[in-house]
């Protein structure tokens, strides 16, 4: 017999909630820690689509990377977001857990997994909490490292797009420039630009790149690949679901863990996306 608090405990082992940023809201956001759980849906976002999918599959728990809300709510109303999803979750018995910045900085988390997908080697964090350095599950925010071998920036852009399922990406920099050292940050990495410059990386892979950051990088000779927020973090759904399955199996507990199939990037490209 598994409870919501068991799922919380497993997630806390994988990506300790104490690693979360001070402004973040992680852990159980909606629900009862003592409620029974037989089926879990893992997704990037808590939204109407993923909650509906959880309802369809009769899941008792929705585990997401992004929190449903980050600030205190003045009201919880059925005709307003996110109150409508909170009430649906309560009424349908779907308990909502978020593993956000704690998962970004953990080993096996979003940044670590993207680095593995792109075969980045000799990894170091872009930014770290000195008080956490040396802890077994702590890696740090973002990372720097090296490609297995130098290649043209154009080739790296194509490799990155292909590694993430052929997504459309935006690139800043000269295509024929040879690149070897790489910095990356999943989600929105613009705030780490100074760390990237300090690291001396040839290229920075992240999402949500702003125009003025792109101009500054171009002037400084730093190549950029904007892979988008969604694509950079959706990659964590499969390994996180696999971890929960493994935890249940190791304890000989019955738990079905599903990976969300309905969520889509809110941004779409007219020449590539036929589903919109």
Secondary structure, 3 states (H helix, E strand, C coil): CCEHHHHHHHHHHHCCHHHCCCCCCCEEEECCCCCECCEEEEECCCCHHHHHHHHHCCCCEEEECCCCCCCCCCCCCCCCCCHHHHHHHHHHCCEEEECCHHHHCECCCHHHHHHHHCCCEEEECCECCCCCCCCCCECCECEEEEEEEEEEHHHHHHHHHHHCCCCCCEEECCCCCEEEEEEEEEEECHHHHHHHHHHCCCEEEEECCCHHHHHHHHHHCCEEEECCHHHHHHCHHHHHHHHHHHHHHHCCCCCEEEECCCCCCCCCCCCCCCCC
